Amino acid sequence: MKDRENKSKGKLTSFYYNSYTASYIFKAMQCDQLRKRDNERLSKEDGKLSFLIHIFDSFISSLFFLSIFLSLFFVLFFRAYFFKNNIVIDELAYVVISAFSIFFNIYFSSLLIDVKNLVMERKNVRNIKEIINISFEDDKKIEIETVDEIEFKNVSVCKEGRYLISDFSMKIKRGDKLSIIGQTGSGKSLLLSLILNKEEATSGKILINGIDINLIKKDSIKNNFFYISSEGYIYKTTFRNNLTLGKKVEDELLISLLKELKLDYLLDDLEDGLNTVIDSYQLSRGEKEKINLIRCILSDKKVFIFDQATSYIDTFFIHDYFKDFVKQMKDKIFINVTDRISELKTSSSIIVLKDGRLVEQGDMDELMKLDGFFASFFNEGFTFN
């Protein structure tokens, strides 16, 4: 009897909890819809106000010139009929016209500026509210300290009626070395943007450690993910800071890494060595990409995402070096968009994208045995584009 009562109470509690949660979610959805509707309404009102200001501005300009014309006409009329050849009246007429024109221009111009400022203030207040809302929303989100797993569940991205990513599913775990290949426009870079939460999926879910990416704080994504493209960015600061990004690192380790990357010759040209302030123009694109590799080795981040990050480094160096570089990422998640065979060989898994769809997946040997899309490109010398 007691067990039955406890089960009933449990069911009742569960019912109330689920009802409350559903009610809360429904209210939150309603709130978002209302806010969206309110923003649309305010945008329309701002548009109307801007249009009215434009009309008012044109009207004032026309009225200004009309007033000068009428003033001149009446002064000349009175002069011709009542004050013929009177120099004093002529001078007085010019003074009156000038004073009236200046007063008219100043008064209505200031009025127009006030109206414009009012509209701008209104827009600024709304923008501030939006920023506050975003920061409050982010405060309510979940903070993660590490990344053990990234999962895509039936993710699609549709823009302007066209599917750029279609029904994509994949799971990446800590220690995995994933390479992504495909033709231009196949969705490679978009996939990376989804992982970094820079783009939103139209449908499906992206999970990090089993948590929806939209529920995770943006700072947590920033603190755990290291993204590198082929554009190696150089800051106008010391060579040391460019290598370490502000992290405290011993000189011996930095010099050792520079030798490993065959960049130690740069120190010979720098007057103060590691403490020399450098600029972007002093380095080639290949040198900048090698500096990015050093930044990765020194970084504590958990996920490294490369988007053609070694495209300007010579092939022979990458062939000899990249395997050792990947070994240093052993407990990290490493995602690499590349078409270099030497880099693909270091991957634990390769996915092939075509028109936003995952068409093949496996390691290099498995994909070659499939004798499909990957094998055809490999045999043709890897000319993806």
BELMONOR-V877371 format. One record per backbone hydrogen bond with DSSP energy under -0.5 kcal/mol. NH is the residue of the N-H (numbers start at 0). CO is the residue of the C=O. E is the energy in kcal/mol with one decimal. If there is no record, write none. Layout:
NH|CO|E  NH|CO|E
This chain:
4|0|-2.1  5|1|-2.7  6|2|-2.3  7|3|-2.3  8|4|-2.9  9|5|-2.6  10|6|-2.5  11|7|-2.7  12|8|-3.1  13|9|-2.6  14|10|-2.6  15|11|-2.7  16|12|-2.8  17|13|-2.8  18|14|-2.5  19|15|-2.8  20|16|-2.9  21|17|-2.8  22|18|-2.5  23|19|-2.7  24|20|-2.8  25|21|-2.6  26|22|-2.5  27|23|-2.5  28|24|-2.6  29|25|-2.6  30|26|-2.9  31|27|-2.4  32|28|-2.5  33|29|-2.9  34|30|-2.6  35|31|-2.5  36|32|-2.7  37|33|-2.7  38|34|-2.5  39|35|-2.2  40|36|-2.3  41|37|-2.6  42|38|-2.4  43|39|-2.0  44|40|-2.2  45|41|-2.7  46|42|-2.1  47|43|-2.3  48|44|-2.7  49|45|-2.7  50|46|-2.1  51|47|-2.6  52|48|-2.6  53|49|-2.0  54|50|-2.3  55|51|-3.1  56|52|-3.0  57|53|-2.2  58|54|-2.6  59|55|-2.8  60|56|-2.2  61|57|-2.3  62|58|-2.8  63|59|-2.5  64|60|-1.9  65|61|-2.2  66|62|-2.7  67|63|-1.8  68|64|-2.1  69|65|-2.8  70|66|-2.6  71|67|-2.4  72|68|-2.2  73|69|-2.7  74|70|-2.3  75|71|-2.3  76|72|-2.2  77|73|-2.7  78|74|-2.3  79|75|-2.2  80|76|-1.7  81|77|-2.8  82|77|-1.3  85|82|-1.3  86|84|-0.8  89|85|-1.9  90|86|-2.4  91|87|-2.4  92|88|-2.5  93|89|-2.0  94|90|-2.0  95|91|-2.5  96|92|-2.6  97|93|-2.4  98|94|-2.7  99|95|-2.6  100|96|-2.5  101|97|-2.6  102|98|-2.6  103|99|-2.7  104|100|-2.5  105|101|-2.7  106|102|-2.6  107|103|-2.0  108|104|-2.0  109|105|-2.3  110|106|-1.8  111|107|-2.3  112|108|-2.4  113|109|-2.2  114|110|-1.9  115|111|-2.3  116|112|-2.7  117|113|-2.0  118|114|-1.8  119|115|-2.3  120|116|-2.8  121|117|-1.9  122|118|-2.0  123|119|-2.7  124|120|-2.6  125|121|-1.9  126|122|-2.4  127|123|-2.5  128|124|-2.2  129|125|-2.1  130|126|-2.3  131|127|-2.6  132|128|-2.7  133|129|-2.6  134|130|-2.5  135|131|-2.5  136|132|-2.6  137|133|-2.4  138|134|-1.8  139|135|-1.2  140|137|-1.0  141|214|-3.4  147|145|-0.5  149|171|-2.9  150|206|-2.9  151|169|-3.5  152|204|-3.1  153|151|-0.6  154|167|-2.9  155|202|-2.1  156|164|-2.5  158|161|-2.7  161|158|-1.7  163|156|-2.7  163|161|-0.7  164|156|-1.4  165|355|-2.8  167|154|-3.2  169|151|-1.7  171|149|-3.2  173|147|-2.1  174|331|-1.1  175|172|-2.4  177|175|-0.6  177|333|-2.9  178|348|-2.3  179|335|-2.7  180|350|-2.3  182|352|-0.6  185|182|-1.8  190|186|-2.0  191|187|-1.5  192|188|-2.1  193|189|-1.9  194|190|-1.8  195|191|-2.0  196|193|-1.0  197|192|-3.0  198|192|-1.2  201|155|-2.2  202|155|-1.7  204|152|-2.0  206|150|-3.0  207|210|-2.9  208|148|-2.5  210|207|-1.8  212|205|-2.8  214|211|-2.1  215|212|-1.1  216|141|-3.1  220|216|-1.3  221|217|-2.4  222|218|-2.5  223|219|-1.1  224|220|-1.8  225|302|-2.9  226|224|-0.5  227|304|-2.8  229|306|-0.6  231|229|-1.3  232|230|-0.5  236|234|-2.3  238|275|-2.0  239|273|-2.8  241|237|-1.9  242|238|-1.5  243|239|-2.6  244|240|-2.4  246|243|-1.3  248|246|-0.6  253|249|-1.8  254|250|-2.8  255|251|-2.1  256|252|-2.4  257|253|-2.3  258|254|-2.0  259|255|-2.2  260|256|-2.2  261|258|-1.2  262|257|-4.0  263|257|-0.9  265|262|-2.0  266|263|-1.1  267|263|-0.5  267|264|-0.8  268|264|-0.6  268|265|-0.9  269|265|-0.5  269|266|-0.8  270|268|-0.6  272|269|-1.6  274|271|-1.8  275|272|-1.6  277|236|-2.7  281|278|-1.5  282|279|-1.6  287|283|-2.1  288|284|-2.1  289|285|-1.8  290|286|-2.0  291|287|-1.8  292|288|-1.4  293|289|-1.7  294|290|-2.3  295|291|-1.9  296|292|-2.1  297|293|-2.1  298|294|-0.9  298|295|-0.6  301|223|-1.1  302|223|-2.3  303|332|-2.9  304|225|-3.2  304|302|-0.5  305|303|-0.5  305|334|-3.2  306|227|-2.8  307|305|-0.6  307|336|-2.3  310|307|-1.2  312|309|-1.4  317|313|-1.9  318|314|-2.4  319|315|-1.6  320|316|-2.6  321|317|-2.4  323|320|-0.8  324|320|-1.9  325|321|-2.6  326|322|-1.5  327|323|-1.1  327|324|-0.7  328|325|-1.6  329|326|-1.3  331|328|-2.3  332|301|-2.5  333|175|-2.4  333|331|-0.6  334|303|-3.0  334|332|-0.5  335|177|-2.9  336|305|-3.0  337|179|-1.3  337|335|-0.8  340|338|-0.5  343|339|-2.1  344|340|-2.0  345|342|-0.9  346|343|-1.5  347|176|-1.9  348|176|-1.8  349|361|-2.5  350|178|-2.6  351|359|-2.8  352|180|-2.6  352|350|-0.5  353|356|-2.4  355|185|-1.5  356|353|-1.5  358|351|-2.6  358|356|-0.8  359|351|-1.2  361|349|-1.9  366|362|-2.3  367|363|-2.0  368|364|-1.9  369|365|-1.3  370|366|-0.8  370|367|-0.7  371|366|-0.7  375|371|-2.1  376|372|-1.7  377|373|-2.6  378|374|-2.6  379|375|-1.1  380|377|-1.3  381|376|-3.3  383|381|-1.5
